[in-house]
Amino acid sequence: MKWAGGKGQLLAQLSGHLPEIIGREPFAYIEPFVGGGAMLFYMLQHFRNVQKVVANDINEDLIMSYHVVRDSVEPLVTKLTALERDYLLINDQEHRAMMFYDVRERYNQHQGDSIDRVAQMLFLNKTCFNGLYRVNSKGRFNVPFGRYANPTICNAEVLRTDSQVLQSAKLLICHGDYAHTLQYVDGLTFVYLDPPYRPLDATSSFTAYTKGDFKDDDQRRLADFCRQLSATGCLWMQSNADCSAKNPADTFFEDLYHDCHISRVHAARSINANPSKRGKLTELLIKNYE
């Protein structure tokens, strides 16, 4: 699934910032904002000594998709394949758009069971404008049609491989506010946090993964949560926007995390309505360890 802020492109850099001790000792791994799951899959596939993994997100439909891919991948492949076949048989974009908006309405009306809804969600993700997931204040998916010539809507091989990885007995998939993941800290624990980013400027705001916004007060609450994590003795790393790179006077995160270690990684922004605003930029890595 394409997900705004997805970490697939950054895994090589992020892996270089992981705490060394988790490569040597049994540990628990917690991801309170799992999103598209790039880091989750990396940790499950590369660390055999991880004893427990907790994947959480406040987006209920996203978490439903993890459960369906794990538990019902073959019915999902069947339904998604049918959507792909019907879509690709349509030869003109006007009628493809009609199908897209019909599926979008069914998705927003919560029509069908969980497998239907995840098939609809994945279909929309592969055929909407720029692969963006965004909802309005009422929680309705509102991204318009994307004019792709030949999109891959159902990658059955990837879904089946993902299903096998998610069937790990170590993994707990849960839905809710990130703060409830504190209860899962157990012994040596590493927490990776990838919250909605603070906007770099007034035109770059994108926090609408759910019907609620993530504002500066929410960033401050998150900082308090990170200090709660530190008080348990666990190690944590957070990704967020590099606001001071855009505006040197905007030291919001440097001030908020003045007692932490801050590094920068290079990322490519691919989701923006304005193509001129896509491209290379830096992101912050905030850690409570060296």
Secondary structure, DSSP 4 states (H G I P E B T S, - for coil): ---TT--GGGHHHHHTTS-GGGGTS-EEEEESS-TT-HHHHHHHHH-TTEEEEEEEES-HHHHHHHHHHHH-HHHHHHHHHHHHHHHHT--SHHHHHHHHHHHHHHHHTT-S-HHHHHHHHHHHHHHBGGG---B-TTS-B---B---SS-----HHHHHHHHHHHT-TTEEEEES-GGGGGGG--SSEEEEE-PPPPPSSTT----TTSSS---HHHHHHHHHHHHHHHHHT-EEEEEEE-HHHH-TT--HHHHHTTTSEEEEEEEEE---SSGGG-EEEEEEEEES--
